[in-house]
Amino acid sequence: MVSSRIALKRVYDEPSDPNGFRVLVDRLWPRGLTKAAAHIDLWLRDLAPSNDLRKWYHAHPEHWKEFRQKYLAELHSPAAEKALQQLYDILDSERAVTLLFASKQTAQNNATVLKEFVEGMKKPPKGTGDQRARAQKRRRM
């Protein structure tokens, strides 16, 4: 099952062995962090909210539900679909995956929405459903 294999972690927190494959899912590189210190295996910036949505939510964190809806809608873009497929491929090949984010909001950020989305709480974007279903079927075998 995918859910036990996806973890969430602030990119500023110290990496550990159980983190597995580490994927940064923010639009911007984390402030003050070098690539060597970040221990990031892949940066999927196209899975992050748009700059406009990111800035809006930063100014209005009390609008979590609206941010979540808008971000889920953005995951239907062609660039996000391509990045989602990369993430599904990684989940197919790696035992553990950690989605990394920079936000100080550990419970309400784009990575938490993305994890729920990938775990199946939301329908995948058009064009990724068949591939995702096949990937889940292969995992069960």
Residue, then its C-alpha position, 0 to 999 in steps of 0.5 A: m500500500v502506498s500510504s505507508r511508503i510516503a512520508l512527509k518531512r521539512v527539508y530543513d530537518e536532518p535526513s535519516d536512512p528511513n527517508g528513502f528517496r527524497v523528493l522536494v515538492d516546492r516551487l522555490w529552492p529552500r532558503g539558506l540550504t545548500k544542495a549538499a545539505a538538502h540530500i534531495d534525490l529529485w526536485l519536482r517543482d511542477l508538483a508545487p502550487s503556482n507562485d500566485l497561489r503560493k504567495w496568496y496562501h502565505a498571506h492568508p493561511e486561514h484559507w486552508k480549504e480554499f488553498r487546498q481546492k485551488y491546488l488540487a485544480e492546479l494538479h490537472s495542468p499538463a506540467a503537473e501531470k508529467a511530474l505526477q507520473q514521475l512521482y508514480d514511477i518513483l513509488d513503483s521503484e522505491r521502497a520508501v519516499t519522502l516528500l520534502f517541503a520548506s513550510k513551517q506549517t507542518a500540518q497544512n501545506n502543499a505536501t500534505v495535500l499531495k500525499e493525500f492525492v497520491e494515496g487516492m483520496k482524490k481522483p488523479p488528473k486526467g491521463t494518469g488514472d490508467q497508469r496509476a491503476r497499473a502501477q498499484k496493480r503491479r505493487r499488489m503482485 
